[in-house]
Each structure stands twice: as structure tokens, then as C-alpha cells.
Amino acid sequence: EKDKPGSVPLPSAEQLEAVRVVALRTAKGELRIKLRPDWHAPSVTYVRTVALTDTCTAKCVFYRAEPGFLLQGGMRAVVPPNS
């Protein structure tokens, strides 16, 4: 059921705000990502929603990495994308 849009209740604003760091588990270990809403709030809200609802449906793809500074990429989920 979680793979259908709208089948998972969205978290509250307070729950979203509480997420400051997300962790991705890979075959090479864990990657911890500090979220920066001051850089792009809609993207941070999207990542927070996906993290709290466990609705990521495919692999994450990263296309730019600046160690200690920036990680850019994309992921598919069943929550509406940011605009």
C-alpha cells in the first residue's frame, strides 16, 4: 500500500521541522546528510517527508558531491515532488 500516492499520511509541520539530519545506508556504510532549509526549503521539506514516511521507491542518484559542503541528487518517492 505504501507505493500508492496518498496511501501514507503526511507528517505534521512539527514532525518535519524536527528532522535535521538524514542517514542513507549503503553497501559502503552510512552517509549522514545535514539538511539546510536556508539553502532550499522546498527540497528539504521533500527529503524530510520522504524520510518520515518511508516512501522512497527507487535508488537515490547523486550527480554532484562537494565533500563537507554539498550533495545534490534525486530520488523517487510517492509523495508529491517539490515545485
N, C-alpha and C positions, 0 to 999 in steps of 0.2 A: 504494500500500500504506500510506503514512503516514496516510491518512484513516480507518483502521480502528483502533478501540481495541485496545491490546495489541500492535499491529504494530511499535511503536517501543520499543526497550529504554529503561527509565528510567535516568537518570543516578545515579551514586553520591552518597552524602551529602557526600563531599568536593567533588565537582563542583558540587553545588547550593550549598554554602556559599561557593564561590569567586565566585559571581555577586553583585556588589554594586550594579551599575547595568545597566539595560536601555535600549536605544535603539529608538524607534519611528520608522520613516521614513515621512514623509507627503509629499504634494504641496507642502506649505508649508515643508518642511525636516525636520530631525531633532529629536526630542524625547527628551532623556535623563532617565531616571527613577531616582532613588536609592531603593533598596529599604530598608525599615525593619522588619526582623523583630521588633523590640521593640514595634512597634505592633500587628501581627497576623501572627504567624509562619506560620499555615496559608496565608494569601493570598500571602505572599512565597514560600513553597515552591512553590505552584502556578505563579506567574509565572516563577520560576526554571526549573521543569520544562518549561514551555511554551517558554521561550527556548532552552533547551539541546537540545530535541528537535525544534524547528521544526514543532510540531503545531497551531499556531493555524489554525483552519479558517474563520474569518469575520472581519469587521471588528471592531475594538475600539470600544466605545461608552463615552464618558466622560459622566458626569452631574453631576460636581462638580469644580471646579478652584479651588484657592486658591494662586495663583502663589507659588512659593518655599516652599510648605508641604505641600500635599496634592493628590493627584489620585485620584479614585475613579471606577470604571467596571467594565466587564465585558468578557470575551472568551470565545469558544467555542474549545475545543480537544478533542482526542481522548484526553487524559489525564483520569483521574477528577478531578472538582472537589473543592475542599476542603470540609470539613464544619464 
